[in-house]
Amino acid sequence: MPNYDEETGIRYGIISPHSISGFALDDVYSNGIDPIYEAGKTELLKDIEAFCEDHNISFEDIDTDSFIDAYSNGYGECGDGQCDYSDNDYTLHVSGDNFGIYVIKSPYYTFCRGCSPCAPGAGDLDNPSDDGEKTYCLDKSWFDDEKVPYRVYRVDTDEEII
């Protein structure tokens, strides 16, 4: 997967979780999903469905909620720290190694240097640069005292937000 939006050509932004406000980070974890958990749950349901098919059992007759509850009880929430967050404006991914928050979709962009070799093709939001590449970013609501460490532009109009 490339580290840029193939439709717009705008690079994904990466920012340290320590750079945004604690309230914003809590919101991401509280309202995000653990992609490993979701993938495991999907795989579990596929396995149950395959078992039912192999044994001529109606999948609809199975109490899949019990299986999911048992799976959930053995799984820690956001076990390795990975989290996917999406709302009307943003699509974010928090890496499991606490490396950073990937800003995959945003109504805003800024200019910054690349994040190579850690995330080739993505932009490093912790190192903005007016001569850098167009990179998705977060707006002022994500930062303590609404102090954004870079200039912010609207994707739809290219206007700078003051």
N, C-alpha and C positions, 0 to 999 in steps of 0.2 A: 504494500500500500504506500503510495507516495505521501509525503508530508506537506501536501498542498491540495487545495480544492481544485479538482480538475475542471469544474465549470467556470470558476472565476479566475483561476490562476493565482489566487491569494494563498500565501503560505499559512500553514497552521502555526499558531503561536504556542510557545512553551514558556511557562512562568513557574517559579518556585512556589510551592504552597506557603512558604514563609513570607512571600511578598504581598499576599492579599490579606484582608482582614480575617481574624479568627471567626467572626460571625458568618462571613461569606463561605469560608471553608466548611464550617459546621453545616451550613445550608446545603452545600454540595453533597456531603456525606449523608445528611438526613433525608434528602430528597432524591438521591441518586440510587442506582442499582449496582450490585456487584455482578459484573459480567461473567465471572467464573461460576458463581452460584446459578445464575440464569441459564448458562450453557449446560451445567450439570443437571438442572431440573428438566430442561428440554430433552436431554439425553435419557434421563430416567423415564420420562413419559413415553419416549419412542421405544425403549426396551420393554416397558409394560405392554404397550400396544403390540409389539412383535410377539411377545410371549402369549398374549391373548389370541393372536392370529394363529400361532403354531399349535395351540391347544383348543381351538374352536370355542373360545370364551368370548363373550361380548364385552368389548372394551368399556361400553357404557355401563355395564353392571359392576365394574370395578370401582372401589372407593379410592380413587387416585389421591384424594386429599390426605388420606392416612399415610400413603407412601411419601408424599411431599412433606408432611409434618415430620415423619421420621428422618427424612433426608435433611430437613432444616435443623432439627435438633442436634444433628451431628456436624453441623457446619457453622463456623463462626461468621458473623456478619462482616462483610468486606474483609474476609480472612487475610488477604495479603496486602490490603490497602488499595487495591484497584477499585475504581468507582467510575461509572458512566453517569453523566448528568445531562439532562436536556430540559429546556423550557421553551417558551415561544421565541426567544432571541438567541439562546446559546446552546451549543452542543460541546460538552467538555469530557475529557477522559483524564482521570487521575491515575498516573502510573503506579504499579504495585510496589516499586522500589523507592517511592517517595522522591523520585527524580524531578517530577514536575507535573503540572496541569497542562494538558494539551487543549488549546482553544481551537476546536475543529470547525465551528461555525459561529459567527458573530455578526451583528449589524455594524460592527466597527472594525477599523484596521489602524495600524500605525506602521512605521518603518523601523526595521531593526536588522541587525546582523544575523547571519545564519547560526544555527545551533550545532554545526558539525564539530566533531564526528558523532556526538551523542544522538542527534536526531537529524540526519542529513536532509536538507531541503526545508526544514522547519525554521522559524524565526525565533530568536532568543529575546523574549519580552523583558528580561532583566538587563538587557544591553541594547537599548534603543539607539538608533542612529538615523539622522535625517537622510543620509545617503544609502541607507539599507534597503531591503526588499519590503514590499507591501505584505503585511502580516496581520492575520486576525488577532484582535486583542479584547480586553475587558474594559468596561467603562468605569467611571469614577465610583459607582455604587459598590464596587468590589474591594475598595481600598479604605484603610483607616483614614478618617477625616477627609474622605473623598479626594485624596492626593494621589493623582495618577502619575506614575513615573515616566510617562511618554506622552507624545501628542496623539490625539484621537481624531479620526476622520470617519464619516459615515460611508458605508459601502455603497449605498444607493445613490448618493449625490456627490461624493468626494469632498464634501464640505468639512472643514475642521470644526470640531465641537469645542467650545470654550467653556 
